[in-house]
Amino acid sequence: MALHTIAAGRGWIYSHHVGRGSLVGQGFSQPVGIALAKDGVFYVANRSGEQNPSARITKATVDEEFITEFGMAGVAYGVHSGSHFTWITGVVLDSDENVYATDEWKNLVSVFDKEGELLSTWGEAGEVDGQLSGPAGIAIDAEENLWVVNSLNSRIQKFSRDGQLLSAFGKKGDGDGEFEMPYGISIDKEGNIYIADWGNDRIQKLSP
């Protein structure tokens, strides 16, 4: 049965779904983030659960072709340490299809190439500018700078791709430009920033 959605004069027809519940291989386990590449390829951040942890990034296509998965073990923590991620949350791609993923628990941004090889990690836990406190949403702008949402101390930070702090803003509160556990982030073609202000039940739009 086809499913139709009509809104503001536009219509969408449901096509199909991709994947199934799976701790490994083709399928997903608590998917929380997605990044689109070229030619119908996408990367999915699998949060997984505490009982059967399999936090990882899955690479697949919209035609349901499983390509690879990675992040289940990482050289940053030793080959016998289990999953590279604990609470993976956000995932985004640069123009070279390098993959950047946030980990709320470890307060890290991990960088992989498109084949899944770990290139680097950066970030440290803390409350001052340049440190991470529950990094959740992540986005990339036209200059390929990374914007990371600190959910726990309500800060939005702009970094270079190698993790150098460029700017930061935001504080806890419910006024304009204030946040309460912000989570998601997106950037439009003009550089405007959209923040999912979770604790305040709203979306805030900010200028570049």
Secondary structure, DSSP 8 states (H G I E B T S, - for coil): ---EEEETTEEEE-------B-SSSSSBSSEEEEEE-STTEEEEEE---SSS---EEEEEETT--EEEEE-SS-TTS-TTS--S-SSEEEEEE-TT--EEEEETTTTEEEEE-TT--EEEEE--B-SSTTSBSSEEEEEE-TT--EEEEETTTTEEEEE-TTS-EEEEE--BSSSTT-BSS---EEE-TT--EEEEEGGGTEEEEE--
